[in-house]
Each structure stands twice: as C-alpha cells, then as structure tokens.
Amino acid sequence: MIRFFRKIRQHLLTENKFSKYLIYAIGEIILVVIGILIALQINTWNDKRIQNERVKSYAQKLIIDLADDIKNVEEIKYQAEASYLRLDSLSNYVRILSLEQYDNLDLFLLVHNARYKPFSWNRASFEEVKSSGILVYFDNDRIVNLLVKYEADTRHMDLDYEEDRELIQQSTKLMSKVINYNYKSDRTIFNIKTPEYIKPVEIIDYKKEDYYLEMKKQSVELIDRNKKKFEEAINAYLDLNFNYKLRYNLELPRLINDAKIIIKLLEENYLVEEINNGQIRRYPTKELSELLTEETEIDHIISMINLNDTFLNTYDISEYGINRFGYRLMYANKNNEALKIFKLNTELYPTSPNTYDSYGECLLKLGDKKNAKIAYEKVLDLNPGHRNAKRALVKFKK
C-alpha cells in the first residue's frame, strides 16, 4: 500500500503537476489523521470497556461486603434491643419494688450480658476502590456520596461501641458491689432469651424458666443492700440503656437501610444486564414475612419457594432467611404456620443442625414432644456437640 502511494507521488512530481501533488499530499495527511483518530477512538472504547468491567467487578464486590455488613448489623441490632428490654425492665423493677424486695437472681438476670458484640465491617472492597482510583469511574454521584457517607457512619458506630463498652464496664463494676454474680451451673443456662415484645411498664419474668429454678436452688444472696450503691449502679445502666435505644431504634436501622439502597443502586446502574441474563442473582432486600397477607397464605409461599419462583428473586430465601420468617411467625403466635416453614427449611437444608433445632423448638411449643425428640436427635446426629439439643433431650428423660 505504501509503495502504491509512493508511485503516485513520484508520477505527479515527474510530470510537474505540483498543484495536484499538493492536493494529494493534503489528502494523504487527512487520511493519516483520520487513521490516528480512529485508532485513538478504538483505544478509548477499549479503555472504557476495561473500566466498565472493573466497575462491574467492584460493584459486585461492594454488594457482597455490604450484604455481610447487613447480616452483622442485624444481629447486633437484635442484641442491642434485647439488652435494652432487659435494662428497661431493670428500671421498672427498682421503681416498682422496694429495696427490701430486691432479689439477687432477678437483678442478675436483668443485667446479665447486657451488651452487644463489636462491629465487624467489610471495608476491603471500598478501600481498594479508593486506592485504585476506580471510584472516579462510578458515574453516579448519589452512589459515590452514599458510599462515602456509609463509611463515615460505620466509623462513627465504632466510636459509639467504645463509648458503650466503657459504660458497660462502669455499670458492671458498680453493680458487682451490690449483687453476687457467683452462680455455678452449665453455661447453657446463660443463653437467656429476652421476650420479643414487652410493655414499657412490665418486668421480664424469668421465673417459669428451667434455668431460673435451677439457679434459685443455689441461694446466692445480695452482697449489699446499700441504697446509694444501688442508685449509682442503676443510674449507670440507665445511661447505657439510653444508648441502646438510640442504637437499635435509629442508628442501626438507618445504616441497614443505607446499605440496601447502595446495593440497589449498584445493581440498577452497573449490573442490570448480568442480572437479567441470570449471571448473578439480585441481592435479596426483602423479608419473606412481607409476603404474608390475607391473599397470600403460607402454603402458597411454600409452593413459590419450592418452585424457585422468579418473583422471589428479591426475597431472602436462604436458610437463615427462612428461619427468620419462621421465628417471626412464632413471635406472632402463628405456631402452626411457623411449623410448616421450619419443616420446609429442614427439607431444603437437610444437613444443617440449626434447621432441625428450630423445628424441634416449634414442635415443643405446640406440645408435640414425640416429634420434637426426633428433631433434636437429628440435630445431634449432625452436630454431636450441639448444646441446645443436648439440653432439650435431657428434659425428655425426666
């Protein structure tokens, strides 16, 4: 090709056709420029394609990290709420009863383990996005702003945890001067469950629980009935309780909601094609309990789960999602419906001891001890060290 153009130039020069040669030269320059521009455009398209692939890759990584954060925060939210209910009950206890009526075991159970676990944030992907410079290619300002805000909020929550931890230490130290913590028993009795719903003026009643009766036999008494010491300890716990209410009622739900919004925006802006093609699954932002209406009964929901209905793509149908749905039904006293959900979970996840444990618990609540015993025995088959199953089976021997 080059030789062809060279011959044309030589022919025009030898025939003294300078004007035509000039036109030809200009045309050749234009062709070269066009070629360069095309090459640059192709290179730009290639760079953009690579950057788009990187953005998609990081979007998926961010979603995975945010999803893990949501699970972690939901668990902490439950712990903070359970602790709040206990300490709110403690406040009612000391307000309603006189100092002479205080009981060591009651107070011990109301303050026992009144804490939540430390946060465990998944910041690796976001740190990588920032350090690699890929953040500039996220062309949605709302996503970028929410990501930055979310990171700032998580660091703020770390500071809040340190504040709460110091209050816990202070409260425990003050309370240890008046109540006796010296109970001897199997550690399983300390897995104390807090009622899901209690009225603000109620006192949590543990007295019907097996572990309460077992611990009561030990006759552990208060160390001191000094009114001033009690007031100092209770006031410290009330400060802590205010923080717990703020955490579970405002800060943690807001953090969960922000994470879900970011996930949704990442999917809608960068992963629509992959989701529609079935390459990746949309993050389940909805709970199965949202499906339960007068028109949609439990059996219909179970059928949709079994058929892997595409309508459920945005619902959490994992083992834990189904289990949560079952417990929500139990808390609402819909025990027969809950039993169907727990049974479904054992069928979908037959190698998980936790599914049979929940199934056994529901059977017991319905008074079906025979099948509850079979369920707990299955738990031990899958996990011989499962404490809750061992404890439940001991009851059947009595």
Secondary structure by P-SEA (a helix, b strand, c coil): caaaaaaaaaaaaaacaaaaaaaaaaaaaaaaaaaaaaaaaaaaaaaaaaaaaaaaaaaaaaaaaaaaaaaaaaaaaaaaaaaaaaaaaaaaaaaacccccccaaaaaaaacccccccccccaaaaaaaaaaccccccccaaaaaaaaaaaaaaaaaaaaaaaaaaaaaaaaaaaaaccccccccccccccccccccccccccccccccaaaaaaaaaccccccccaaaaaaaaaaaaaaaaaaaaaaccaaaaaaaaaaaaaaaaaacccaaaaaaccccccccccccccccccccaaaaaaaaaacccccccccccaaaaaaaaaaaaaacaaaaaaaaaaaaaaaccccaaaaaaaaaaaaaacaaaaaaaaaaaaaaaccccaaaaaaaaaaac
